[in-house]
Amino acid sequence: MPVRGVCPKCTTREDGMLDINITAIIQVVNFFVAVIVLNYLLIRPIRDIIRERKAKMGDTLASAEAFAGSANEQLAEYQSSLSQARQEAVQARAAARADALLEQQTLVAEAGKRAQEQFAQAKEGLLKDMKNARTALARQVNPLAAKAVDRMLG
């Protein structure tokens, strides 16, 4: 018996509940078939694509991390070699400075020695010249003294 206000084709019981007939069962089976077909045709391929992308991203991430590690190692090596080069430069500069100081001291000592030799030669030459001048003056003094005495006396 149809209920008032409800579709006349609908089969309802008097208590207002729907009768479950073959159509409902076919719809449930149809739903599950659609889910299975969609799973095989659409959902599974999408899941596979997502898995592949995750795998690629994991590989890419691992590769990037390896590259970053390699870059950090190379940077550390570069900094180490740069530090070593700076230390070697400081040592070379100190050695060059020590060599230059030693050479300067040697040159100053040689120049002092040459100056002393020249001074000694000049002093010796002056003493010789003084001796010669005194000798010459001594030779000239006697005749000049005699002339002076002659003039005074005479």
C-alpha positions as CSV (number, residue, x, y, z in Angstrom):
1,M,0.0,0.0,0.0
2,P,1.4,3.3,-1.0
3,V,1.8,6.0,1.5
4,R,0.4,9.4,1.0
5,G,2.8,12.1,-0.2
6,V,5.3,9.5,-1.4
7,C,6.0,8.5,-4.9
8,P,3.5,5.9,-6.2
9,K,6.3,3.9,-7.8
10,C,8.2,3.6,-4.6
11,T,7.7,0.5,-2.6
12,T,7.4,1.2,1.0
13,R,6.1,-0.7,3.8
14,E,3.5,0.5,6.1
15,D,6.0,1.3,8.8
16,G,7.7,3.8,6.3
17,M,10.7,1.6,5.6
18,L,12.0,0.9,2.1
19,D,11.9,-2.6,0.8
20,I,15.3,-4.0,-0.2
21,N,14.8,-5.6,-3.5
22,I,17.1,-6.7,-6.3
23,T,17.6,-3.1,-7.6
24,A,19.3,-2.1,-4.4
25,I,21.6,-5.2,-4.5
26,I,22.5,-4.4,-8.1
27,Q,23.3,-0.8,-7.2
28,V,25.6,-2.0,-4.4
29,V,27.3,-4.5,-6.7
30,N,27.5,-1.8,-9.4
31,F,29.2,0.5,-6.8
32,F,31.8,-2.1,-5.8
33,V,32.5,-2.9,-9.5
34,A,32.9,0.8,-10.2
35,V,35.3,1.1,-7.2
36,I,37.4,-1.9,-8.4
37,V,37.5,-0.7,-12.0
38,L,38.5,2.9,-10.8
39,N,41.1,1.4,-8.5
40,Y,42.7,-0.5,-11.4
41,L,42.3,2.2,-14.0
42,L,42.8,5.4,-12.1
43,I,43.9,5.0,-8.4
44,R,46.6,2.4,-8.8
45,P,48.4,4.2,-11.7
46,I,48.3,7.5,-9.7
47,R,49.7,5.7,-6.6
48,D,52.4,4.2,-8.8
49,I,53.3,7.7,-10.2
50,I,53.3,9.1,-6.7
51,R,55.6,6.3,-5.5
52,E,57.9,6.9,-8.5
53,R,58.0,10.6,-7.7
54,K,58.8,9.9,-4.1
55,A,61.6,7.6,-5.1
56,K,63.0,10.2,-7.6
57,M,62.7,12.9,-4.9
58,G,64.5,10.6,-2.4
59,D,67.2,9.9,-5.0
60,T,67.5,13.6,-5.8
61,L,67.6,14.5,-2.1
62,A,70.3,11.9,-1.5
63,S,72.2,13.2,-4.5
64,A,71.9,16.8,-3.2
65,E,73.0,15.8,0.3
66,A,76.0,13.9,-1.2
67,F,76.8,17.0,-3.3
68,A,76.5,19.2,-0.3
69,G,78.8,16.9,1.7
70,S,81.3,16.9,-1.1
71,A,81.1,20.7,-1.4
72,N,81.6,21.0,2.4
73,E,84.6,18.6,2.2
74,Q,86.1,20.6,-0.7
75,L,85.5,23.9,1.2
76,A,87.2,22.5,4.2
77,E,90.2,21.3,2.1
78,Y,90.3,24.8,0.4
79,Q,90.3,26.5,3.8
80,S,92.9,24.2,5.1
81,S,95.2,24.7,2.1
82,L,94.6,28.5,2.3
83,S,95.5,28.5,6.0
84,Q,98.6,26.4,5.2
85,A,99.6,28.8,2.4
86,R,99.1,31.8,4.7
87,Q,101.3,30.2,7.3
88,E,103.9,29.4,4.7
89,A,103.8,33.0,3.4
90,V,104.3,34.3,7.0
91,Q,107.2,31.9,7.4
92,A,108.7,32.9,4.1
93,R,108.2,36.6,4.9
94,A,109.9,36.1,8.3
95,A,112.8,34.2,6.6
96,A,113.2,36.9,4.0
97,R,113.1,39.6,6.7
98,A,115.8,37.7,8.6
99,D,117.9,37.3,5.5
100,A,117.5,41.0,4.6
101,L,118.5,41.9,8.2
102,L,121.6,39.7,8.0
103,E,122.6,41.2,4.7
104,Q,122.0,44.7,6.0
105,Q,124.2,44.0,8.9
106,T,126.9,42.5,6.6
107,L,126.7,45.5,4.3
108,V,126.8,48.0,7.2
109,A,129.8,46.1,8.7
110,E,131.6,46.1,5.3
111,A,130.8,49.8,4.8
112,G,132.1,50.6,8.3
113,K,135.3,48.6,7.6
114,R,135.8,50.4,4.3
115,A,135.2,53.7,6.0
116,Q,137.7,52.9,8.7
117,E,140.2,51.9,6.0
118,Q,139.6,55.1,4.0
119,F,139.9,57.1,7.2
120,A,143.1,55.3,8.1
121,Q,144.5,55.9,4.6
122,A,143.4,59.6,4.7
123,K,145.0,60.0,8.2
124,E,148.1,58.3,7.0
125,G,148.2,60.5,3.9
126,L,147.6,63.6,6.0
127,L,150.4,62.6,8.4
128,K,152.7,62.0,5.5
129,D,151.7,65.4,3.9
130,M,152.2,67.1,7.3
131,K,155.7,65.5,7.6
132,N,156.6,66.5,4.1
133,A,155.2,70.0,4.8
134,R,157.2,70.2,8.0
135,T,160.3,69.0,6.3
136,A,159.8,71.5,3.4
137,L,159.1,74.3,5.9
138,A,162.1,73.3,8.0
139,R,164.3,73.6,4.9
140,Q,162.7,76.9,4.0
141,V,162.9,78.2,7.6
142,N,166.7,78.4,7.7
143,P,167.1,80.6,4.6
144,L,164.1,82.7,5.5
145,A,165.4,83.1,9.0
146,A,168.8,84.1,7.7
147,K,167.1,86.7,5.4
148,A,165.1,88.0,8.2
149,V,168.1,88.3,10.4
150,D,170.0,90.0,7.6
151,R,167.3,92.5,7.1
152,M,167.1,93.2,10.8
153,L,170.7,93.5,11.2
154,G,171.2,95.0,8.2
